Amino acid sequence: MTHTTMRAMVIEKTGGPEELVAADLPWPCRVGSDVLVAVHAAGVNRVDAEARSGRADSGAVRTWPAVLGHDFSGVVVEAPYAAHPLRPGDEVFGMAAFPHTSGTYAEYISVPATSLARKPATLSHVEAAGVPLAALTAWGMVVEVAKAHEGQRVLVQAGAGGVGHFAVQLASYFGAHVVATGSQRNSGWLRDLGADEVVDYGSVELSRSVRDVDVVIGLVDDDDVAAQSLAVLRPGGLAVHAPLRSWRAFAAKAEAKGVRSTGFAVCPDAATLAVLSRLIDSGDLRVHVDDIYDLADAADAHSRLEQNHTRGKLVLRVADE
Ligand SMILES: NC(=O)c1ccc[n+]([C@@H]2O[C@H](COP(=O)([O-])OP(=O)(O)OC[C@H]3O[C@@H](n4cnc5c(N)ncnc54)[C@H](OP(=O)(O)O)[C@@H]3O)[C@@H](O)[C@H]2O)c1
């Protein structure tokens, strides 16, 4: 192979979006059962912005300069061994380690074979890169923890976001009655995704329009929003929450109210990615890409993400398709 360096977007220190700068780095070294992938597109996630700003778990950034990014879609350059089911040229998508920064804002990445699956055939690389981390999180919260099923009332707080738009679809797919919160402009779109009810959080107090919820999928790190979630759960109901800065207080309030609560943390998972890929190719699950940025414009993507009104996903284009 002739290339020895690659383009990447790195941070030298934590801070605002302007800390994301271009760099030439050596190709990653493929070891053991890793797969070397040429990244065609990289999804942008809130956890990337949290690592960039220094709000992520300490230790999320292990080496400096740090290449951010967890989600990727691309093409296999080198498989672990000759008899491996993946071959050079195969199209794959996946999620590298989390919460450690794993470096998909780059032209190449080396990831464990357990972190990726074949790309959904019906999606472009840009679309596929928007799926892994958010859809795995939604699957984990809605399907594995909450066990979404017919007759269950599921409230998705922030239904229009990256995780939320998958959570709404998966809860609906498994037969639950889905209530989603979102702004007025997203109301019709959320119903189209499968929400039975949409509550405009900007103009309606949740507890005035929703009650007796079995499960809350909590995707807003805000004490007032979390308190509203507890207020609408039925006794014995379940709050599945993405990390809240005030988690201990939330869990104590949940217990006092007689509802169950748990956090959730996503893991790379090739088998679930393959299931999600099949659901996408069968038309049962959609990804919405709100905007596409060139890799060099990663800072703009982070600024946009931090406005907190992304519909679905933002994606970085790394290679021309
Ligand atoms: N622990 C894990 O494994 C894990 C994994 C992934 C994500 N997360 C966390 O999960 C959360 C959601 O992530 P994400 O990627 O889905 O975020 P995101 O895409 O950036 O979420 C943006 C969405 O949030 C909605 N929103 C903002 N404030 C709201 C409110 N008060 N009520 C209802 N909706 C509101 C916006 O809808 P409108 O435009 O309609 O206002 C927008 O569509 C983040 O806190 C993230 O860190 C955790």
The ligand as a Gaussian input file, in Angstrom:
#p B3LYP/6-31G(d) Opt

LIG

0 1
 N      -25.418000       6.379000      27.359000
 C      -25.429000       6.110000      26.077000
 O      -25.127000       4.991000      25.691000
 C      -25.826000       7.185000      25.104000
 C      -25.718000       6.940000      23.743000
 C      -26.152000       7.929000      22.858000
 C      -26.651000       9.133000      23.354000
 N      -26.705000       9.342000      24.686000
 C      -27.259000      10.585000      25.232000
 O      -28.633000      10.643000      24.855000
 C      -29.029000      11.987000      24.680000
 C      -29.668000      12.162000      23.305000
 O      -28.672000      11.950000      22.312000
 P      -28.996000      12.269000      20.789000
 O      -27.789000      11.925000      20.023000
 O      -30.299000      11.690000      20.408000
 O      -29.155000      13.855000      20.859000
 P      -29.544000      14.871000      19.700000
 O      -29.741000      14.165000      18.418000
 O      -28.548000      15.972000      19.702000
 O      -30.938000      15.446000      20.227000
 C      -31.461000      16.567000      19.586000
 C      -32.961000      16.548000      19.761000
 O      -33.307000      16.841000      21.098000
 C      -34.604000      17.420000      21.066000
 N      -34.822000      18.166000      22.310000
 C      -34.032000      19.121000      22.826000
 N      -34.547000      19.537000      24.018000
 C      -35.699000      18.827000      24.203000
 C      -36.682000      18.801000      25.227000
 N      -36.596000      19.599000      26.318000
 N      -37.701000      17.935000      25.115000
 C      -37.820000      17.129000      24.032000
 N      -36.923000      17.119000      23.020000
 C      -35.877000      17.963000      23.123000
 C      -34.607000      18.281000      19.837000
 O      -35.912000      18.281000      19.316000
 P      -36.600000      19.637000      18.779000
 O      -35.745000      20.141000      17.661000
 O      -37.945000      19.174000      18.346000
 O      -36.605000      20.589000      19.933000
 C      -33.659000      17.545000      18.873000
 O      -34.358000      16.822000      17.892000
 C      -27.780000      12.838000      24.916000
 O      -27.794000      13.283000      26.243000
 C      -26.642000      11.856000      24.677000
 O      -25.468000      12.218000      25.369000
 C      -26.306000       8.394000      25.567000

